Amino acid sequence: MSKAMSYYDWDLSFRRSISDDTPEEKEKVNILGISDNVFKDFLKKWKKNNL
């Protein structure tokens, strides 16, 4: 397979296939299955404690 199929293309198609099954109002879920809001809150707390 060529390098044209990048990780971004795969991730985008994966997200699209998930969003086809779920209503648009639902929170976005990242590749780990964690909602984006929860993940962002975690990163903020981690930065505050570790920087």
C-alpha distance matrix in Angstrom:
0.0 3.8 6.7 8.2 7.8 10.5 12.9 15.4 13.5 13.0 16.7 18.0 16.8 18.1 21.4 21.7 21.4 24.1 26.3 26.4 28.4 30.6 33.3 32.8 35.8 34.1 33.1 29.5 27.9 25.4 22.5 25.2 27.4 30.0 31.5 31.1 34.9 35.3 32.6 34.1 37.5 36.3 34.9 38.2 40.3 38.1 38.5 42.2 42.8 40.7 41.3
3.8 0.0 3.8 5.3 6.6 9.0 12.2 14.2 12.6 13.1 16.6 17.6 17.0 18.8 21.6 21.9 22.3 25.0 26.8 27.2 29.5 31.4 33.8 32.9 35.8 34.4 33.1 29.4 28.2 25.5 23.0 25.9 28.2 30.5 31.7 30.8 34.6 35.3 32.3 33.5 37.1 36.0 34.3 37.4 39.7 37.6 37.5 41.3 42.1 39.8 40.1
6.7 3.8 0.0 3.8 5.3 6.3 9.5 11.5 10.8 11.7 14.6 15.9 16.1 17.7 20.2 20.9 21.8 24.1 25.7 26.6 28.9 30.5 32.7 31.5 34.2 32.7 31.1 27.4 26.2 23.2 20.9 23.8 26.3 28.2 29.4 28.3 31.9 32.6 29.5 30.5 34.1 33.0 31.1 34.1 36.5 34.3 34.1 37.8 38.7 36.4 36.6
8.2 5.3 3.8 0.0 3.8 5.7 9.4 10.2 8.7 10.6 13.5 13.9 14.0 16.4 18.6 18.7 19.9 22.5 23.7 24.4 27.1 28.6 30.6 29.2 32.1 31.0 29.6 25.9 25.2 22.6 20.7 23.9 26.0 27.9 28.6 27.4 31.0 32.1 29.3 30.0 33.7 33.1 31.1 34.0 36.6 34.8 34.5 38.1 39.3 37.3 37.3
7.8 6.6 5.3 3.8 0.0 3.8 6.8 8.0 6.1 7.0 10.3 11.0 10.8 12.8 15.3 15.7 16.6 19.0 20.6 21.3 23.7 25.4 27.6 26.4 29.3 28.0 26.7 23.0 22.0 19.5 17.4 20.7 22.6 24.8 25.6 24.7 28.4 29.4 26.6 27.7 31.4 30.7 29.1 32.1 34.5 32.8 32.9 36.5 37.6 35.7 36.1
10.5 9.0 6.3 5.7 3.8 0.0 3.8 5.3 5.3 6.5 8.7 10.0 11.0 12.5 14.4 15.6 16.9 18.7 20.2 21.6 23.9 25.0 27.0 25.6 28.2 26.7 24.9 21.2 20.1 17.2 15.3 18.5 20.7 22.5 23.4 22.1 25.8 26.6 23.7 24.6 28.3 27.5 25.7 28.7 31.1 29.3 29.3 32.9 34.0 32.1 32.3
12.9 12.2 9.5 9.4 6.8 3.8 0.0 3.8 5.5 5.1 6.0 8.5 9.9 10.4 12.1 14.1 15.3 16.5 18.2 20.0 21.9 22.8 24.9 23.6 25.8 24.0 22.0 18.3 16.9 13.8 11.7 14.7 17.2 18.8 19.9 18.8 22.5 23.2 20.2 21.4 24.9 24.0 22.4 25.5 27.8 26.0 26.2 29.9 30.8 29.1 29.6
15.4 14.2 11.5 10.2 8.0 5.3 3.8 0.0 3.8 5.4 5.1 6.0 8.6 9.7 10.4 12.1 14.2 15.3 16.2 18.3 20.6 21.1 22.8 21.0 23.3 21.9 20.0 16.2 15.5 12.8 11.7 15.2 17.0 18.3 18.7 17.2 20.8 22.0 19.2 19.9 23.6 23.3 21.6 24.4 27.1 25.7 25.6 29.1 30.5 29.1 29.3
13.5 12.6 10.8 8.7 6.1 5.3 5.5 3.8 0.0 3.8 5.5 5.2 6.2 8.5 10.0 10.5 12.3 14.3 15.3 16.6 19.2 20.3 22.1 20.7 23.5 22.2 20.9 17.3 16.8 14.6 13.3 17.0 18.4 20.1 20.4 19.3 23.0 24.3 21.9 22.8 26.5 26.3 24.9 27.7 30.3 29.1 29.2 32.6 34.0 32.7 33.0
13.0 13.1 11.7 10.6 7.0 6.5 5.1 5.4 3.8 0.0 3.8 5.5 5.3 6.1 8.6 9.9 10.6 12.4 14.3 15.5 17.6 18.9 21.3 20.4 23.1 21.3 20.1 16.5 15.2 13.0 10.9 14.4 15.9 18.2 19.0 18.5 22.3 23.2 20.9 22.4 25.8 25.3 24.3 27.4 29.6 28.3 28.9 32.3 33.4 32.1 32.8
16.7 16.6 14.6 13.5 10.3 8.7 6.0 5.1 5.5 3.8 0.0 3.8 5.5 5.0 6.1 8.5 9.9 10.6 12.2 14.3 16.1 16.8 18.9 17.8 20.1 18.2 16.6 12.9 11.7 9.4 7.8 11.6 12.9 14.8 15.4 14.7 18.5 19.5 17.2 18.7 22.1 21.7 20.8 23.9 26.1 25.1 25.7 29.0 30.2 29.1 29.9
18.0 17.6 15.9 13.9 11.0 10.0 8.5 6.0 5.2 5.5 3.8 0.0 3.8 5.4 5.2 6.1 8.7 9.9 10.5 12.3 14.9 15.4 17.1 15.6 18.3 17.1 15.9 12.4 12.2 10.8 10.4 14.2 14.7 16.4 16.1 15.2 18.8 20.4 18.5 19.5 23.1 23.3 22.4 25.0 27.6 27.0 27.4 30.5 32.0 31.2 31.7
16.8 17.0 16.1 14.0 10.8 11.0 9.9 8.6 6.2 5.3 5.5 3.8 0.0 3.8 5.5 5.0 6.2 8.7 9.8 10.6 13.1 14.6 16.8 16.0 19.1 17.9 17.4 14.1 13.7 12.7 11.7 15.3 15.6 17.9 17.9 17.7 21.3 22.7 21.1 22.5 25.8 25.9 25.4 28.2 30.5 29.8 30.5 33.7 35.0 34.2 35.0
18.1 18.8 17.7 16.4 12.8 12.5 10.4 9.7 8.5 6.1 5.0 5.4 3.8 0.0 3.8 5.4 5.2 6.4 8.7 10.2 11.7 13.0 15.7 15.4 18.1 16.1 15.5 12.2 11.0 10.1 8.6 12.0 12.1 14.7 15.2 15.6 19.3 20.2 18.7 20.6 23.7 23.5 23.4 26.4 28.4 27.7 28.8 31.8 32.9 32.3 33.4
21.4 21.6 20.2 18.6 15.3 14.4 12.1 10.4 10.0 8.6 6.1 5.2 5.5 3.8 0.0 3.8 5.5 5.1 6.1 8.7 10.4 10.7 12.9 12.0 14.5 12.8 12.0 8.8 8.3 8.2 8.2 11.6 11.0 13.0 12.6 12.7 16.3 17.6 16.5 18.1 21.2 21.5 21.5 24.1 26.3 26.0 27.0 29.9 31.2 30.9 31.9
21.7 21.9 20.9 18.7 15.7 15.6 14.1 12.1 10.5 9.9 8.5 6.1 5.0 5.4 3.8 0.0 3.8 5.4 5.1 6.2 9.1 10.1 11.9 11.2 14.4 13.5 13.6 10.9 11.3 11.8 12.0 15.3 14.4 16.4 15.6 15.7 19.0 20.7 19.8 21.2 24.3 24.9 24.8 27.2 29.6 29.5 30.4 33.1 34.7 34.5 35.3
21.4 22.3 21.8 19.9 16.6 16.9 15.3 14.2 12.3 10.6 9.9 8.7 6.2 5.2 5.5 3.8 0.0 3.8 5.5 5.3 7.2 9.4 12.1 12.6 15.7 14.3 14.9 12.5 12.2 12.9 12.3 15.3 14.1 16.7 16.4 17.4 20.7 21.8 21.2 23.1 25.9 26.2 26.5 29.2 31.2 31.0 32.2 35.0 36.2 36.0 37.2
24.1 25.0 24.1 22.5 19.0 18.7 16.5 15.3 14.3 12.4 10.6 9.9 8.7 6.4 5.1 5.4 3.8 0.0 3.8 5.4 5.7 6.7 9.9 10.6 13.1 11.1 11.7 9.6 9.1 10.5 10.5 12.9 11.0 13.5 13.1 14.6 17.6 18.6 18.3 20.5 23.0 23.3 24.1 26.6 28.4 28.4 29.9 32.5 33.6 33.7 35.1
26.3 26.8 25.7 23.7 20.6 20.2 18.2 16.2 15.3 14.3 12.2 10.5 9.8 8.7 6.1 5.1 5.5 3.8 0.0 3.8 5.3 5.1 7.1 7.1 10.2 9.0 10.2 8.5 9.5 11.5 12.6 15.2 13.0 14.7 13.3 14.2 16.9 18.6 18.7 20.2 22.7 23.7 24.4 26.5 28.5 29.0 30.2 32.5 34.0 34.4 35.4
26.4 27.2 26.6 24.4 21.3 21.6 20.0 18.3 16.6 15.5 14.3 12.3 10.6 10.2 8.7 6.2 5.3 5.4 3.8 0.0 3.8 5.7 7.8 8.8 12.2 11.7 13.5 12.3 13.2 15.1 15.7 18.2 16.1 18.1 16.9 18.0 20.6 22.3 22.4 24.0 26.5 27.4 28.1 30.3 32.3 32.7 34.0 36.4 37.8 38.1 39.2
28.4 29.5 28.9 27.1 23.7 23.9 21.9 20.6 19.2 17.6 16.1 14.9 13.1 11.7 10.4 9.1 7.2 5.7 5.3 3.8 0.0 3.8 7.0 9.4 12.0 10.8 13.1 12.5 12.9 15.3 15.8 17.6 14.9 17.1 16.2 18.1 20.4 21.5 22.2 24.1 26.2 27.0 28.2 30.4 32.0 32.5 34.2 36.4 37.6 38.1 39.5
30.6 31.4 30.5 28.6 25.4 25.0 22.8 21.1 20.3 18.9 16.8 15.4 14.6 13.0 10.7 10.1 9.4 6.7 5.1 5.7 3.8 0.0 3.8 6.5 8.4 7.1 9.8 10.0 10.9 14.0 15.4 16.9 13.8 15.3 13.7 15.6 17.5 18.8 19.8 21.6 23.4 24.6 25.9 27.8 29.4 30.3 31.9 33.8 35.2 36.0 37.4
33.3 33.8 32.7 30.6 27.6 27.0 24.9 22.8 22.1 21.3 18.9 17.1 16.8 15.7 12.9 11.9 12.1 9.9 7.1 7.8 7.0 3.8 0.0 3.8 5.5 6.0 9.3 10.4 12.5 15.8 17.8 19.4 16.3 17.0 14.6 16.0 17.3 19.2 20.6 21.8 23.4 25.1 26.5 27.9 29.7 30.9 32.3 34.0 35.7 36.7 37.8
32.8 32.9 31.5 29.2 26.4 25.6 23.6 21.0 20.7 20.4 17.8 15.6 16.0 15.4 12.0 11.2 12.6 10.6 7.1 8.8 9.4 6.5 3.8 0.0 3.8 5.5 8.0 8.8 11.7 14.7 17.2 19.1 16.4 16.6 13.8 14.3 15.5 18.0 19.2 19.8 21.7 23.7 24.7 25.8 28.0 29.3 30.3 32.0 34.0 34.9 35.8
35.8 35.8 34.2 32.1 29.3 28.2 25.8 23.3 23.5 23.1 20.1 18.3 19.1 18.1 14.5 14.4 15.7 13.1 10.2 12.2 12.0 8.4 5.5 3.8 0.0 3.8 6.5 8.9 11.9 15.3 18.3 19.5 16.6 16.0 12.8 13.4 13.8 16.2 18.1 18.5 19.9 22.2 23.5 24.2 26.2 27.9 29.0 30.3 32.3 33.6 34.5
34.1 34.4 32.7 31.0 28.0 26.7 24.0 21.9 22.2 21.3 18.2 17.1 17.9 16.1 12.8 13.5 14.3 11.1 9.0 11.7 10.8 7.1 6.0 5.5 3.8 0.0 3.8 6.4 8.8 12.4 15.2 16.1 13.0 12.5 9.5 10.9 11.6 13.5 15.3 16.4 17.7 19.5 21.1 22.3 23.9 25.4 26.9 28.3 30.0 31.2 32.4
33.1 33.1 31.1 29.6 26.7 24.9 22.0 20.0 20.9 20.1 16.6 15.9 17.4 15.5 12.0 13.6 14.9 11.7 10.2 13.5 13.1 9.8 9.3 8.0 6.5 3.8 0.0 3.8 6.3 9.7 13.0 13.7 10.9 9.7 6.2 7.2 8.0 10.1 11.7 12.6 14.1 16.0 17.4 18.6 20.3 21.8 23.2 24.7 26.4 27.5 28.7
29.5 29.4 27.4 25.9 23.0 21.2 18.3 16.2 17.3 16.5 12.9 12.4 14.1 12.2 8.8 10.9 12.5 9.6 8.5 12.3 12.5 10.0 10.4 8.8 8.9 6.4 3.8 0.0 3.8 6.6 9.9 11.3 9.2 8.6 5.8 5.9 8.4 10.5 10.8 11.9 14.3 15.6 16.4 18.2 20.2 21.1 22.3 24.3 26.0 26.6 27.7
27.9 28.2 26.2 25.2 22.0 20.1 16.9 15.5 16.8 15.2 11.7 12.2 13.7 11.0 8.3 11.3 12.2 9.1 9.5 13.2 12.9 10.9 12.5 11.7 11.9 8.8 6.3 3.8 0.0 3.8 6.7 7.7 5.5 5.5 4.3 5.8 8.9 9.6 9.4 11.6 13.9 14.4 15.4 17.8 19.4 19.7 21.3 23.6 24.8 25.2 26.7
25.4 25.5 23.2 22.6 19.5 17.2 13.8 12.8 14.6 13.0 9.4 10.8 12.7 10.1 8.2 11.8 12.9 10.5 11.5 15.1 15.3 14.0 15.8 14.7 15.3 12.4 9.7 6.6 3.8 0.0 3.8 5.5 5.5 5.7 6.2 6.3 10.0 10.3 8.6 11.0 13.8 13.5 13.8 16.7 18.5 18.1 19.6 22.3 23.4 23.3 24.6
22.5 23.0 20.9 20.7 17.4 15.3 11.7 11.7 13.3 10.9 7.8 10.4 11.7 8.6 8.2 12.0 12.3 10.5 12.6 15.7 15.8 15.4 17.8 17.2 18.3 15.2 13.0 9.9 6.7 3.8 0.0 3.8 5.5 7.5 9.4 9.9 13.5 13.2 11.2 13.9 16.6 15.6 15.8 19.1 20.6 19.6 21.2 24.2 24.8 24.3 25.9
25.2 25.9 23.8 23.9 20.7 18.5 14.7 15.2 17.0 14.4 11.6 14.2 15.3 12.0 11.6 15.3 15.3 12.9 15.2 18.2 17.6 16.9 19.4 19.1 19.5 16.1 13.7 11.3 7.7 5.5 3.8 0.0 3.8 5.5 8.7 10.1 13.1 11.7 9.8 13.2 15.3 13.7 14.4 17.9 18.7 17.7 19.8 22.6 22.8 22.5 24.5
27.4 28.2 26.3 26.0 22.6 20.7 17.2 17.0 18.4 15.9 12.9 14.7 15.6 12.1 11.0 14.4 14.1 11.0 13.0 16.1 14.9 13.8 16.3 16.4 16.6 13.0 10.9 9.2 5.5 5.5 5.5 3.8 0.0 3.8 6.5 9.1 11.8 10.6 10.0 13.4 15.1 14.2 15.6 18.6 19.4 19.1 21.4 23.8 24.1 24.4 26.4
30.0 30.5 28.2 27.9 24.8 22.5 18.8 18.3 20.1 18.2 14.8 16.4 17.9 14.7 13.0 16.4 16.7 13.5 14.7 18.1 17.1 15.3 17.0 16.6 16.0 12.5 9.7 8.6 5.5 5.7 7.5 5.5 3.8 0.0 3.8 6.4 8.4 6.8 6.5 10.0 11.3 10.6 12.4 15.2 15.9 15.9 18.3 20.4 20.9 21.5 23.5
31.5 31.7 29.4 28.6 25.6 23.4 19.9 18.7 20.4 19.0 15.4 16.1 17.9 15.2 12.6 15.6 16.4 13.1 13.3 16.9 16.2 13.7 14.6 13.8 12.8 9.5 6.2 5.8 4.3 6.2 9.4 8.7 6.5 3.8 0.0 3.8 5.6 5.5 6.3 8.8 10.2 10.9 12.6 14.6 15.8 16.6 18.6 20.4 21.5 22.4 24.1
31.1 30.8 28.3 27.4 24.7 22.1 18.8 17.2 19.3 18.5 14.7 15.2 17.7 15.6 12.7 15.7 17.4 14.6 14.2 18.0 18.1 15.6 16.0 14.3 13.4 10.9 7.2 5.9 5.8 6.3 9.9 10.1 9.1 6.4 3.8 0.0 3.8 5.5 5.1 6.1 8.6 9.8 10.5 12.3 14.4 15.2 16.4 18.4 20.0 20.8 21.9
34.9 34.6 31.9 31.0 28.4 25.8 22.5 20.8 23.0 22.3 18.5 18.8 21.3 19.3 16.3 19.0 20.7 17.6 16.9 20.6 20.4 17.5 17.3 15.5 13.8 11.6 8.0 8.4 8.9 10.0 13.5 13.1 11.8 8.4 5.6 3.8 0.0 3.8 5.4 5.2 6.2 8.6 9.9 10.7 12.5 14.2 15.5 16.7 18.6 19.9 21.0
35.3 35.3 32.6 32.1 29.4 26.6 23.2 22.0 24.3 23.2 19.5 20.4 22.7 20.2 17.6 20.7 21.8 18.6 18.6 22.3 21.5 18.8 19.2 18.0 16.2 13.5 10.1 10.5 9.6 10.3 13.2 11.7 10.6 6.8 5.5 5.5 3.8 0.0 3.8 5.5 5.2 6.2 8.7 10.0 10.8 12.2 14.4 15.6 16.7 18.2 19.9
32.6 32.3 29.5 29.3 26.6 23.7 20.2 19.2 21.9 20.9 17.2 18.5 21.1 18.7 16.5 19.8 21.2 18.3 18.7 22.4 22.2 19.8 20.6 19.2 18.1 15.3 11.7 10.8 9.4 8.6 11.2 9.8 10.0 6.5 6.3 5.1 5.4 3.8 0.0 3.8 5.5 5.1 6.3 8.8 10.0 10.4 12.3 14.3 15.4 16.2 17.7
34.1 33.5 30.5 30.0 27.7 24.6 21.4 19.9 22.8 22.4 18.7 19.5 22.5 20.6 18.1 21.2 23.1 20.5 20.2 24.0 24.1 21.6 21.8 19.8 18.5 16.4 12.6 11.9 11.6 11.0 13.9 13.2 13.4 10.0 8.8 6.1 5.2 5.5 3.8 0.0 3.8 5.4 5.1 6.3 8.7 9.8 10.6 12.4 14.4 15.2 16.1
37.5 37.1 34.1 33.7 31.4 28.3 24.9 23.6 26.5 25.8 22.1 23.1 25.8 23.7 21.2 24.3 25.9 23.0 22.7 26.5 26.2 23.4 23.4 21.7 19.9 17.7 14.1 14.3 13.9 13.8 16.6 15.3 15.1 11.3 10.2 8.6 6.2 5.2 5.5 3.8 0.0 3.8 5.4 5.2 6.3 8.6 10.0 10.7 12.5 14.2 15.4
36.3 36.0 33.0 33.1 30.7 27.5 24.0 23.3 26.3 25.3 21.7 23.3 25.9 23.5 21.5 24.9 26.2 23.3 23.7 27.4 27.0 24.6 25.1 23.7 22.2 19.5 16.0 15.6 14.4 13.5 15.6 13.7 14.2 10.6 10.9 9.8 8.6 6.2 5.1 5.4 3.8 0.0 3.8 5.5 5.2 6.0 8.6 9.9 10.7 12.0 13.9
34.9 34.3 31.1 31.1 29.1 25.7 22.4 21.6 24.9 24.3 20.8 22.4 25.4 23.4 21.5 24.8 26.5 24.1 24.4 28.1 28.2 25.9 26.5 24.7 23.5 21.1 17.4 16.4 15.4 13.8 15.8 14.4 15.6 12.4 12.6 10.5 9.9 8.7 6.3 5.1 5.4 3.8 0.0 3.8 5.5 5.0 6.0 8.5 9.9 10.3 11.5
38.2 37.4 34.1 34.0 32.1 28.7 25.5 24.4 27.7 27.4 23.9 25.0 28.2 26.4 24.1 27.2 29.2 26.6 26.5 30.3 30.4 27.8 27.9 25.8 24.2 22.3 18.6 18.2 17.8 16.7 19.1 17.9 18.6 15.2 14.6 12.3 10.7 10.0 8.8 6.3 5.2 5.5 3.8 0.0 3.8 5.5 5.2 6.2 8.7 10.0 10.6
40.3 39.7 36.5 36.6 34.5 31.1 27.8 27.1 30.3 29.6 26.1 27.6 30.5 28.4 26.3 29.6 31.2 28.4 28.5 32.3 32.0 29.4 29.7 28.0 26.2 23.9 20.3 20.2 19.4 18.5 20.6 18.7 19.4 15.9 15.8 14.4 12.5 10.8 10.0 8.7 6.3 5.2 5.5 3.8 0.0 3.8 5.5 5.1 6.2 8.5 10.1
38.1 37.6 34.3 34.8 32.8 29.3 26.0 25.7 29.1 28.3 25.1 27.0 29.8 27.7 26.0 29.5 31.0 28.4 29.0 32.7 32.5 30.3 30.9 29.3 27.9 25.4 21.8 21.1 19.7 18.1 19.6 17.7 19.1 15.9 16.6 15.2 14.2 12.2 10.4 9.8 8.6 6.0 5.0 5.5 3.8 0.0 3.8 5.5 5.2 5.9 8.2
38.5 37.5 34.1 34.5 32.9 29.3 26.2 25.6 29.2 28.9 25.7 27.4 30.5 28.8 27.0 30.4 32.2 29.9 30.2 34.0 34.2 31.9 32.3 30.3 29.0 26.9 23.2 22.3 21.3 19.6 21.2 19.8 21.4 18.3 18.6 16.4 15.5 14.4 12.3 10.6 10.0 8.6 6.0 5.2 5.5 3.8 0.0 3.8 5.5 5.2 5.6
42.2 41.3 37.8 38.1 36.5 32.9 29.9 29.1 32.6 32.3 29.0 30.5 33.7 31.8 29.9 33.1 35.0 32.5 32.5 36.4 36.4 33.8 34.0 32.0 30.3 28.3 24.7 24.3 23.6 22.3 24.2 22.6 23.8 20.4 20.4 18.4 16.7 15.6 14.3 12.4 10.7 9.9 8.5 6.2 5.1 5.5 3.8 0.0 3.8 5.8 5.9
42.8 42.1 38.7 39.3 37.6 34.0 30.8 30.5 34.0 33.4 30.2 32.0 35.0 32.9 31.2 34.7 36.2 33.6 34.0 37.8 37.6 35.2 35.7 34.0 32.3 30.0 26.4 26.0 24.8 23.4 24.8 22.8 24.1 20.9 21.5 20.0 18.6 16.7 15.4 14.4 12.5 10.7 9.9 8.7 6.2 5.2 5.5 3.8 0.0 3.8 6.0
40.7 39.8 36.4 37.3 35.7 32.1 29.1 29.1 32.7 32.1 29.1 31.2 34.2 32.3 30.9 34.5 36.0 33.7 34.4 38.1 38.1 36.0 36.7 34.9 33.6 31.2 27.5 26.6 25.2 23.3 24.3 22.5 24.4 21.5 22.4 20.8 19.9 18.2 16.2 15.2 14.2 12.0 10.3 10.0 8.5 5.9 5.2 5.8 3.8 0.0 3.8
41.3 40.1 36.6 37.3 36.1 32.3 29.6 29.3 33.0 32.8 29.9 31.7 35.0 33.4 31.9 35.3 37.2 35.1 35.4 39.2 39.5 37.4 37.8 35.8 34.5 32.4 28.7 27.7 26.7 24.6 25.9 24.5 26.4 23.5 24.1 21.9 21.0 19.9 17.7 16.1 15.4 13.9 11.5 10.6 10.1 8.2 5.6 5.9 6.0 3.8 0.0
